[in-house]
Amino acid sequence: MDGGLRLIPNEDFFLLLRGWRDEASRLWVKFLSPALQLTSSCALYDARDGRVAFSLQAESKSFADFNVAGCVFGFRDVAAEETRLPNGIEAESAIEAVRDDFALLIMLLKCDDVPEE
């Protein structure tokens, strides 16, 4: 998933994610590894100390927590067919964390396209 990655410093990656958390932005996450693929609507729970955690459902305690230590971070253009977003939903921007063993793509959803939980 790392084609076309425009690198950013680690601090900027976490700062941007915490801004999305503080704004209660709706996100779409796509995680790919040789053993697992996960795509889900989510909200950012926390991003610090080499970890990124997402709340997968607004009214439950469903979380996904990723160790992103050792990743490279950057902005990325994403083709519509790659996002696996529901029909009619679009991503405004996307950032990615990439390491040899996985890629974590985090897309900020356009405000008028936010899916209902």
PyMOL commands that set and color helices and strands:
alter all, ss='L'
color gray80, all
select helices_A, chain A and resi 10-22+80-83+111-113
alter helices_A, ss='H'
color red, helices_A
select strands_A, chain A and resi 6-8+27-32+37-48+51-55+63-67+72-75+91-99+102-109
alter strands_A, ss='S'
color yellow, strands_A
deselect
rebuild
show_as cartoon
